[in-house]
């Protein structure tokens, strides 16, 4: 591994240290590695390499449902993940965050999945409301 020095405001470091004390991460370095891997996985096609990434994600984002945990498996037809995703897509649309909504759909379902097409239909009215550029 390569060593990198990062400077944080004291209040950020205090929150990280609190998470370490609570046992969410074993130390500050693990938290920082997780944070970088998480952002890269959301912003690019990066696959997290940190050990126990899913477990740390679950601990940090405990208030979110399992349907939001980044996985390569499609959600099963029997769970309510689709409803949660549809609700979030609609919320992004209402806020005129069309690109965010599209990315959100893409992270949950492949383009060939019928659910992706339905979510795109949910977003369509909000696309039509945007002013022409």
Protein Blocks (a to p, Z undefined) as FASTA:
>chain_A
ZZddddddfklmmmmmmmmmnomambfklmmmmmmmmmmmmmmmcdcfbghklmmmmmmm
mmpcfklpccfbdcdfkbmklmmmmmmmmmmmmnopmklmmmmmmmmpcfklmklmmmmm
mmmmmmmmpccZZ
